[in-house]
Amino acid sequence: MLLAFPLFAADVRLEWDAKPADQTWTAVRIYEVTDGKAVQVAEVAGDAVRATLADVKAGSHIYFARSVNVAGESDNSNQVEAMVPNLPNPPANMRYEIIISIKVVPDERQPQAR
């Protein structure tokens, strides 16, 4: 089963079940459905169980995976939808100011005027 988890502002982590013990996968390919077409967006090792997609733009994204071996690619996994929020820009022109406070404490060793 493929799962999607938004991370940070624009990273999406996809996770799936480990390959069955009786199969040899050379890779797992991640596809995004864009305008009705499957576009490969990542490939990881066959024994991987997750992939992180970086710099994903805000909006809804639909992904699926295919396992790969020497004979070719599998059918599509289930599809998942990842919703990346449209976060505001960070504050700009950060500045700092150093403030030094000096407190004057009377010296009690000096004689006081009477």
C-alpha positions in Angstrom: 0.0 0.0 0.0 1.4 3.4 -1.0 1.0 6.2 1.5 1.8 9.9 1.2 3.0 12.3 4.0 3.7 16.0 3.4 6.9 17.0 5.1 8.2 20.6 5.6 6.7 23.1 3.1 7.3 21.3 -0.1 8.6 17.7 0.4 6.4 14.7 0.1 7.4 11.3 1.5 5.9 8.2 -0.1 6.0 4.8 1.7 5.0 1.3 0.6 5.1 -2.3 1.9 8.4 -4.1 1.5 8.8 -6.4 -1.5 7.7 -10.0 -1.0 10.6 -12.3 0.0 10.1 -14.5 -3.1 10.5 -11.5 -5.5 13.5 -9.6 -6.9 12.9 -6.0 -7.5 15.8 -4.0 -9.0 14.0 -0.7 -8.5 10.7 1.1 -7.5 9.6 3.9 -9.8 7.4 6.7 -8.6 5.0 8.3 -11.1 2.9 11.4 -10.8 -0.4 11.7 -12.8 -0.2 15.1 -14.6 -2.9 16.1 -17.1 -4.0 12.5 -17.3 -0.5 11.2 -18.1 1.9 9.2 -15.9 5.3 11.0 -15.5 8.1 9.3 -13.7 9.4 11.6 -10.9 11.7 9.3 -8.9 13.4 5.9 -8.8 14.8 4.2 -5.8 16.4 0.8 -5.1 14.3 -2.3 -5.2 14.6 -2.9 -1.4 13.5 0.7 -0.5 10.2 1.2 1.3 10.1 5.0 0.9 11.0 7.9 -1.3 11.0 11.7 -0.6 10.1 14.1 -3.4 11.6 17.5 -2.8 10.5 20.9 -4.0 6.9 19.8 -4.7 4.7 22.8 -5.7 1.6 23.7 -3.7 -1.6 21.9 -4.7 -2.9 18.4 -5.1 -0.6 15.7 -6.5 -1.5 12.1 -7.4 1.2 9.4 -7.2 1.5 5.7 -7.8 4.5 3.3 -7.9 5.7 0.3 -10.0 8.2 -2.3 -9.0 10.8 -3.2 -11.6 12.8 -6.4 -12.3 14.7 -7.8 -15.3 11.4 -8.7 -17.0 10.0 -5.1 -16.8 7.6 -3.0 -14.7 4.7 -4.2 -12.6 1.2 -2.9 -12.9 0.4 0.4 -11.0 0.1 0.4 -7.2 -2.8 2.1 -5.6 -2.9 5.8 -6.2 -2.4 8.3 -3.3 -3.1 12.0 -3.3 -0.7 14.4 -1.5 -2.0 17.8 -0.7 0.9 20.3 -0.4 -0.3 23.5 1.4 0.3 26.9 -0.1 2.4 28.4 2.7 3.2 32.1 2.9 6.7 33.4 2.2 8.9 33.8 5.2 9.5 37.3 6.6 12.2 39.2 4.7 15.0 41.5 5.7 15.6 40.1 9.2 17.7 42.5 11.3 19.2 42.5 14.7 19.9 45.2 17.3 22.2 44.9 20.3 21.0 46.6 23.4 23.4 47.0 26.3 22.0 48.0 29.7 24.4 49.4 32.2 23.2 49.7 35.8 25.1 52.0 38.0 25.4 50.6 41.6 26.8 52.9 44.3 30.0 51.8 45.8 29.4 51.3 49.4 33.1 51.4 50.3 33.3 55.2 49.7 32.2 57.5 52.5 28.8 59.0 52.0 28.5 62.8 52.2 26.7 64.1 55.3 
